[in-house]
Amino acid sequence: MAILLLLLTFHFSLFTVNAQTMEMKDFTRMKRPLWKRSKVVVDKQKALLDLTTTEKGFSFKANGTEEAEIAEGDGIITVKVPHKTRFLNIAHPTFGQLTWRVPVKYLKRKKHYRATLLTSDPTKAYKLSQQWVVMQVQPANVIVHMDSTVHLLRDGNLALQLPLGTHHYQVESPFYEEVTDSFCLSDTAKTVLNITLQPAYSYLKVVTPWTGADIYVDGQLLDPVTSTSSRLMAGTHYLSVRKGGLSYYESSIQIGRAEKRVMTLTQSDFDPRWMPKVTVIQPQATADTVQTAQAIQEPAASVTLKAATSDTEILIDRVLVGKGEWSGQLTKGYHQLNTRQDSVESATSDLWIDSELPLEQQLAVPQTSEALINIHSNVVGAQIFINNRLVGQTPYIVEHLSANKVYEVRLEKKGYKTVSQKIQPKGNELTDMNIKMKKR
């Protein structure tokens, strides 16, 4: 009798040790996110349970009696259990048995659940299956694509615990060159990545001996102290130097990608003469009336104005006079020239005519100074409306906005109060906007 009692005690002790080598964690019901179109797979007759595990060879009994159907995949086991399953008996030849009572009332049909099945073998040495990677990025505001997951960084630091092995990443930020690379995580030490993005925008600094002159690039006044532009994209930009409301220098400048250009002007580049009297043609309704008014005011000069394309509209003193190319008489004095295409206008250039000699001038290209708004919130998946137009869901970067224009940003989501804010983004810059939402 004593021997039988000893054997029973040993048997139950061994069962308890084995049972402790399995554990269920992170149970949840899978739901389709509101901002995604993908559907959650369900079974009309049974409940589905996805178990994340690196082991195979498990068997499952629903409510301790009915054998459950399983499908083993790479790192996951899908278990089909009957409707109203309250607990599972899990058995494994190495890790023993575990009776797991579901954290909810019972598992329902047409529902899909998931959990993590942790196992450990006391006879084997423990090995890490995951390791830390720490990323330190400059600039601080970037978007990191790690494998198939997107992370929005605001402070330039990211720490992730990932499975051992090779991982691919991409780091990007507006006005910077993106970086794409990979790294391999081992079980010996964490991996630290220091990443510095190279600027993809340009600067223009203008040096002039003319004290007190106003310097404009694409119609934007430069800082009077540094005479340096804000961020510029590669391409053609238009420089003008003005004083007392009069323009004494006009030029188009080609800026390369990530170029930091210094342009030095000398006294000989400017028209040193101040015009004692300015004759401005008053804007009229048509180009014909403009030419009639010019004919009355003599003397005049023969002027040819050329736009970049044949369908670009030409405006003289805010009056439309033609497309592509215009030739005619302009009176001596001051005139304003613009081009327009698809409702987008060029920066205004000033034209001075001080003689009757023929004059030909190439006009500026219509262009916008685009702005970007990075909209994020404490609520993910809120609908974003810009001036009552739906553009996306939080978090989201809104592109191709006109610079220096006021926009109304509105966030909406079921269960939360609608919130609106106004913002005026700067040209060729990413403006950060964090909008907090409150529950109803």
Secondary structure, DSSP 8 states (H G I E B T S, - for coil): -HHHHHHHHHHHHHHHHHHTTEEEEEEEE----TT--------SSEEEEEEE-S----EEEETTTEE-EEEE-SSEEEEEEETTB-EEEEEETTTEEEEEE-SSS-B-TT-EEEEEEEE--TTS----SEEEEEEEEESSSEEEEETTEEEEESSSEEEEEEESEEEEEEEE-TTB--EEEEEEE-SSS-EEEEEE--B--BEEEEE-S-TT-EEEETTEE--TTT-B-S-B-SEEEEEEEEETTEEEEEEEEEE-TT-EEEEE--GGGS-----S--------SSHHHHHHHHHHS-SEEEEEEE-SSTT-EEEETTEEEEESEEEEEEESEEEEEEEEETTEE---EEEEE-SSS-EEEE-------EEEEEEEESSTT-EEEETTEEEEESSEEEEEEETT--EEEEEE-TTB--EEEEE---TTSEEEEEE---B-
